[in-house]
Structures are given as C-alpha cells and as structure tokens.
Amino acid sequence: MASPAFGQSNAYKACRPPAGHGEPAPIVAIQGPAHHGTDRAIEPFSLLQMEAAAAWRGRHDEPAANRGVEALVHWARAGALREVVDAGPAASNTNSIYSLRRALIAILGSWMELRTSPAGRINRAEIERWLGDLVALQDVPTGGEKSRAKAEAVSNHNNHALLRATVAAQWATLTGSRELADKAAQAAVATIDGMRADGGLPLEMARGSRALWYQRHAIASLVYLADLLQPFGQDLWLPRVDGVDLHRAIAFLLNGIEQPELLSAVTGGEVGSSQDFSFLVRRGNGRHYMAWAELYRARFPERDESRRLGVLLPQISEPGWPLLDDYVGGNTTCRVLSSDPA
C-alpha cells in the first residue's frame, strides 16, 4: 500500500488503475477503419493495458498488473490480432496494418512495464511469443496488393512509416536488438531529412485542412522514438547540416495553432480557419493526442516550445489529465512523474 503522503502526490494521481472489472473479448481479425474501424473495437483492450501498466509503474498496484497480464494471456491464447484483412477493390492492407500497429504500440508500451510484475515474469515467454508474431506481421509494406512489393503507396513514407518504426524501436527495447533500433532510426531520420526548413513535413502538409493534425501525428511518433532510441546511442534531436532539427517541427506546429492563417501557403491553399484542431482536446475514449508533449517537456523543460506546450495541456483535475495515448505507448503523465518501476 502507498503511504498517505505518496497517495496524495501528483504521480500517484496520474498513475490511475483501470476502471471497471470486465475484460474485452479477443479480436482475431483486423479490418481497419474501412470496415467501421477495428481501431474502436480494440480500444478497450488497449486502454486496459495502458492503465494497468501505469498503475503498476506509479503505484505498484499488483491487482491492476494482474488484470493487464491476464488479459494479455487470454488474447495470446485466442490468437488475437493475427488476421489482417485486405479491403477495397485494390485489396489494400493499409488500414488494417495501421490498426495493428496502433494497437501494438499501446500493448508493447504497456508490456514494457507489466513484464516486471510478478504475473508478467511468470507469463513472459507465452506473451512475448505472441507479441513477436504480431511485430513480424505488421513489418510489411502497405498499399494495394499489386503495388505492395514496391512500397509505392505514400503510407510507406508518411506517419504510417513512423508507426512501423515505433513498433521496431519498442521491440528493440524489449529484446535488445540493435538491428531493429537502427532500422527504426533510419525511418525517423528519413522523415527529419525530408522536413521543410520551416519545420513542416511535406507529406503531412499535403493533407490540407488536416495538415496540422497529421503534423502532430508524426511529431508524436518522432518524440516517442527519440526516447526509445536514446539508450541505443541514437540522438534524433541532433540538427541537420543546415541547422534544422526536430524542435523546428514542434515550433511549426505551435505556430500553426497560434496563427493558422499562415498555413494556407503550405497546405495547397486551404484556409487556416478550416484546420482540424480536434487533437487539442481529450478524445471520447479517454485518450489525448497531445500526450507526446509530456515526454518533450520532461526532456527539454527550459525550451520555449515546452512553455508554449504547457499552455495547451490540461492540468491536474482538468478534463484530459493525465494524458495517455496509444501512439506513445500509454500514460505519459504517469511516466514522467513517477520513478522507474521495481
């Protein structure tokens, strides 16, 4: 049990356990948003994992950890997430693989914590066999069946590619694979190398009214990747030869939020007022797309970008706090406020 003083700390409050008592039924086939969104069907399981992991990390809540691990074992034995369904006339796997990667990032990020629990240590081999199979399943080019082999689809180069890199970096963390870490770093560096001098990401700027939404999407992955890859000696914060760096991409996002009228020059003429700013508020499923900002502010507390991000983030007791999201592997508020789990 936590001491009374610790029980009142912000870290303890942020690392809240899962609500309720049910366990989501395993989902075997992943059909992606084209089929009413497998994402939403998987979300309760992902949320259970992220909250169980946070409760174990920040509170050493063994019953919460047991819930998470028991659900993982159940899904592993059911062969969950093993079937990827192609969709549409082109038989595309893009949306299905996207859904698998998104789920895996939440699950793997949670497993990094839960594997240290007593139940995690007992069931580690079985769970990691299943997870290893899923990591291999998503590690493929995406697009229509005929174009897939050449990786011609833009999904092999935009934020989808960063999700693939994130899975690789997480699995590298879990297995110690430098080869996978290097592969993830190559994808991240390619994105940074392709960034405009003003910090905009060209493939995301092409999204028009959702340019900032997808700029934020890519930044979330890059910030999380920077944390994951640091122990492997990879520094994604180093500037390019022209001085442009990942901080510039974050500044671009913040400038666009504050002055959206400036975006029309880089988004194909879309007026600034049409930009989708829904990523600034908590989603109905308990996630917050700005959860990555907690990692950034913890690493660079003195930077002006951190100050500006702080203005946008919910504070303790406000809706959306603590911040957690699939794309950054869980509850980032808990992660930065709590000490390393035992």
C-alpha positions in Angstrom: 0.0 0.0 0.0 1.2 3.5 -0.7 2.0 5.8 2.2 -0.6 8.6 2.8 1.8 11.2 1.5 2.5 9.3 -1.7 -1.2 8.7 -2.1 -1.7 12.4 -2.4 1.1 13.0 -4.9 0.5 14.1 -8.4 2.4 11.0 -9.6 0.1 8.7 -7.7 -3.0 10.5 -9.0 -1.7 10.3 -12.6 -1.0 6.6 -12.5 -4.6 5.6 -12.0 -5.7 2.0 -12.3 -8.2 0.6 -14.9 -11.9 1.4 -14.2 -14.4 -1.4 -14.1 -13.8 -5.1 -13.9 -14.5 -6.5 -17.3 -12.0 -7.9 -19.9 -12.6 -7.1 -23.6 -13.2 -10.2 -25.7 -10.3 -11.1 -28.0 -10.4 -9.7 -31.6 -8.8 -12.0 -34.1 -9.4 -10.3 -37.5 -8.2 -6.7 -38.1 -10.2 -5.0 -40.7 -9.2 -1.4 -40.2 -11.3 1.8 -40.5 -12.7 0.8 -43.9 -14.8 -1.7 -42.0 -16.3 0.5 -39.3 -13.0 0.7 -37.6 -11.3 -2.2 -35.9 -9.4 0.6 -34.0 -12.5 1.2 -31.9 -13.1 -2.5 -31.2 -9.5 -2.9 -29.9 -9.5 0.4 -27.9 -11.0 -1.1 -24.7 -8.2 -3.7 -24.6 -5.5 -1.1 -25.3 -6.9 1.2 -22.6 -6.9 -1.6 -20.1 -3.3 -2.3 -20.9 -2.2 1.3 -20.7 -4.0 1.9 -17.4 -2.8 -1.3 -15.8 0.8 -0.5 -16.8 0.5 3.0 -15.3 -0.9 1.7 -12.1 1.9 -0.8 -11.8 4.6 1.7 -12.6 3.4 4.5 -10.4 1.5 2.7 -7.6 3.0 -0.8 -7.6 -0.7 -1.9 -7.9 -0.3 -5.7 -8.2 -4.1 -6.4 -8.8 -4.1 -3.9 -11.7 -1.0 -5.5 -13.1 -2.6 -8.9 -12.8 -5.6 -7.7 -14.7 -3.4 -6.5 -17.6 -1.3 -9.6 -17.7 -4.3 -12.0 -17.5 -5.9 -10.2 -20.4 -2.7 -10.5 -22.4 -2.5 -14.2 -21.8 -6.2 -14.6 -22.8 -5.7 -12.7 -26.1 -2.4 -14.6 -26.8 -4.1 -17.9 -26.4 -7.0 -16.8 -28.6 -4.7 -15.9 -31.4 -5.9 -12.3 -31.2 -4.9 -9.8 -33.9 -3.4 -12.4 -36.2 -5.6 -12.0 -39.2 -5.1 -8.9 -41.4 -8.0 -8.3 -43.8 -7.4 -6.5 -47.1 -10.0 -4.1 -48.1 -11.5 -2.4 -51.2 -11.1 -3.0 -55.0 -7.3 -2.8 -54.7 -7.2 -5.3 -51.8 -5.3 -2.8 -49.7 -3.8 -3.7 -46.3 -3.1 -0.1 -45.4 -5.9 0.5 -42.9 -5.7 -3.0 -41.4 -1.9 -2.7 -40.8 -2.4 0.8 -39.4 -4.8 -0.6 -36.9 -2.5 -3.4 -35.9 0.5 -1.0 -35.5 -1.6 1.4 -33.4 -2.8 -1.4 -31.1 0.7 -2.9 -30.8 2.3 0.4 -29.8 -0.1 0.6 -26.9 0.3 -3.0 -26.0 4.1 -3.1 -26.3 4.5 0.2 -24.4 2.4 -1.3 -21.6 4.2 -4.6 -21.7 7.5 -2.8 -21.0 6.1 -2.1 -17.6 3.9 -5.1 -16.9 6.6 -7.6 -17.7 8.3 -6.6 -14.4 5.3 -7.5 -12.3 5.1 -11.0 -10.7 2.4 -12.1 -13.1 4.4 -10.6 -16.0 7.5 -12.6 -15.1 5.5 -15.8 -14.8 3.8 -15.4 -18.2 6.6 -13.6 -20.1 7.5 -16.4 -22.5 4.0 -17.0 -23.7 3.1 -13.4 -24.1 6.3 -12.5 -25.9 5.9 -15.3 -28.4 2.5 -13.9 -29.3 3.8 -10.3 -29.4 6.8 -11.3 -31.5 4.5 -12.9 -34.1 2.4 -9.6 -34.3 5.6 -7.5 -34.6 6.6 -9.6 -37.6 3.1 -9.5 -39.1 3.0 -5.7 -39.2 6.5 -5.3 -40.5 5.5 -5.2 -44.2 4.9 -2.6 -46.9 1.4 -1.3 -47.2 -0.9 -0.5 -50.1 -2.8 -2.3 -52.8 -2.0 -6.0 -53.3 -0.3 -5.3 -56.7 1.8 -2.3 -55.6 2.7 -3.5 -52.2 6.0 -5.2 -53.1 7.5 -2.0 -54.4 6.2 0.0 -51.4 4.9 2.7 -53.8 2.0 3.8 -51.5 2.5 7.1 -49.6 1.7 5.1 -46.4 5.2 3.6 -46.6 6.7 7.1 -46.2 4.4 9.2 -44.1 3.3 8.9 -40.5 2.3 5.3 -41.1 6.0 4.5 -41.6 6.8 6.1 -38.3 4.3 3.8 -36.6 6.2 0.9 -38.1 9.4 2.3 -36.8 7.9 2.8 -33.4 7.0 -0.9 -33.2 10.5 -1.8 -34.2 12.0 0.5 -31.6 9.7 -0.9 -28.9 10.6 -4.5 -29.8 14.3 -3.5 -29.9 13.9 -2.2 -26.3 12.3 -5.4 -25.2 14.7 -7.7 -27.0 17.9 -5.6 -27.1 18.1 -5.8 -30.9 20.4 -3.1 -32.2 19.4 -4.1 -35.7 15.8 -3.2 -35.1 16.8 0.0 -33.3 19.0 1.1 -36.3 16.1 0.3 -38.7 13.7 2.4 -36.6 16.3 5.2 -36.5 16.7 5.2 -40.3 13.0 5.7 -40.8 12.9 8.6 -38.3 15.9 10.3 -39.8 14.5 10.0 -43.3 11.4 11.9 -42.1 13.6 14.6 -40.4 15.8 14.8 -43.5 12.7 15.4 -45.6 11.4 18.2 -43.4 11.0 21.7 -44.8 13.3 24.4 -43.5 10.3 25.9 -41.6 9.7 22.6 -39.8 6.7 21.5 -41.9 6.5 17.9 -43.0 5.7 17.8 -46.7 3.6 14.6 -46.8 1.6 15.8 -43.9 1.2 19.4 -45.3 -0.4 17.8 -48.3 -3.4 16.8 -46.1 -4.9 20.3 -46.5 -7.4 21.0 -43.6 -5.8 18.2 -41.6 -2.2 19.3 -42.1 -1.6 20.2 -38.5 -3.5 17.2 -37.3 -1.0 15.0 -39.2 2.0 17.1 -38.4 1.1 16.4 -34.8 0.6 12.7 -35.6 4.2 12.5 -37.0 5.7 14.5 -34.2 4.1 12.3 -31.6 5.9 9.3 -33.1 9.2 11.1 -33.5 9.3 12.3 -29.9 8.5 8.9 -28.6 11.1 7.3 -31.0 13.7 9.7 -29.7 13.1 8.4 -26.1 13.1 4.8 -27.2 16.3 5.1 -29.3 18.4 7.1 -26.9 19.6 4.0 -25.0 20.9 2.7 -28.3 23.0 5.8 -28.9 20.7 7.3 -31.5 20.0 11.0 -31.0 17.1 12.2 -33.1 17.4 15.7 -31.7 20.7 16.4 -33.5 20.3 19.1 -36.2 20.8 18.5 -39.8 23.7 20.1 -41.6 21.5 23.2 -42.3 20.7 23.5 -38.6 17.1 22.3 -38.9 16.0 19.9 -36.2 13.0 18.2 -34.7 12.4 21.2 -32.4 11.7 23.1 -35.6 8.8 20.7 -36.4 7.3 21.3 -33.0 7.6 25.1 -33.3 5.9 24.9 -36.7 3.0 23.0 -35.1 2.7 25.6 -32.4 2.9 28.5 -34.8 0.2 26.9 -36.9 -2.0 26.5 -33.9 -1.5 30.1 -32.9 -1.7 31.6 -36.4 -3.5 29.2 -38.7 -3.9 31.8 -41.3 -0.2 31.4 -42.1 -0.8 27.8 -43.2 -2.5 28.4 -46.5 0.8 29.0 -48.2 1.9 25.4 -47.4 -1.3 23.4 -47.5 -2.4 23.8 -51.0 -4.4 26.9 -50.5 -6.6 25.6 -47.6 -7.7 28.5 -45.4 -6.4 28.5 -41.9 -9.8 28.5 -40.3 -10.5 25.1 -41.8 -7.7 23.4 -39.9 -8.8 20.5 -37.7 -7.8 21.3 -34.1 -9.5 18.3 -32.5 -6.2 17.0 -31.4 -6.1 19.7 -28.7 -9.0 18.2 -26.7 -9.4 14.9 -25.0 -11.0 12.2 -27.2 -14.2 10.5 -26.1 -12.3 7.2 -25.5 -10.0 8.7 -22.8 -7.0 9.4 -25.0 -5.3 12.7 -25.7 -3.4 13.2 -28.9 -1.1 15.6 -27.2 0.2 13.1 -24.7 3.6 13.2 -26.5 4.1 16.7 -25.2 4.6 15.3 -21.7 7.7 13.5 -22.9 9.0 16.5 -24.7 8.6 18.9 -21.7 10.3 16.4 -19.4 13.3 16.2 -21.7 13.5 19.9 -22.6 11.9 21.8 -19.7 13.8 25.1 -20.5 12.8 25.4 -24.1 10.3 27.9 -25.3 8.4 25.2 -27.1 7.9 23.4 -23.7 6.4 26.6 -22.2 4.0 27.0 -25.2 3.0 23.4 -25.0 2.3 23.8 -21.3 -0.4 26.4 -22.1 -2.2 23.8 -24.3 -2.1 20.8 -22.0 -4.7 20.0 -19.4 -3.6 20.5 -15.8 -4.3 18.2 -12.8 -8.1 17.9 -12.1 -8.9 19.2 -15.6 -10.6 17.0 -18.2 -8.0 15.1 -20.1 -5.4 14.8 -17.3 -3.4 12.6 -17.0 -2.5 12.3 -20.7 -2.3 8.9 -22.3 -2.4 7.8 -25.9 -1.8 4.7 -28.0 0.7 6.3 -30.2 3.1 7.0 -27.4 2.6 3.7 -25.6 0.5 4.7 -22.7 0.1 7.2 -19.8 2.9 9.7 -20.4 1.9 11.9 -17.5 2.5 8.9 -15.2 5.7 8.0 -17.0 7.3 11.4 -16.4 6.1 11.9 -12.9 6.9 8.5 -11.5 10.2 6.9 -10.8 11.3 3.7 -12.6 9.3 0.7 -11.6 10.9 -2.0 -9.5 
